[in-house]
Amino acid sequence: MGKLTTHVLDTMNGCPAAGMSVRLYRVDGSTPQLLRSVQLDADGRAGGPLLEGADFVAGRYRLVFELADYFRARGVVLPDPPFLDSVPLDFGLADATSHYHVPLLASPWAYSTYRGS
């Protein structure tokens, strides 16, 4: 059975992004459907799979990471509007039997992602 996981590392402070809010949407048609909303744990993880079992189906998805809220909560003074605020990542799940891991490396000014393991 497949599963979807995520992990966020705060590259400004060199630590997991504990407390960051993340939302997962299925993108099918013109209106994305919210599937799950989580707050990352002390390790910067969702505390388990975002999708697995019968809920894990091939298709298009979006993760939205609340970068500006996270960095403000850490005491970082950001401009108004912030350079990065809510960061959406659109991706596809093609194989319902695979593990898809979507990590994010983030600062208030940059982010990167890849398909992890």
Secondary structure, DSSP 8 states (H G I E B T S, - for coil): --EEEEEEEETTTTEE-TT-EEEEEE--SSS-EEEEEEE--TTSB-SS-SEEGGG--SEEEEEEEEHHHHHHHTT----SS-SS-EEEEEEEE--TTSEEEEEEEE-SS-EEE--B-
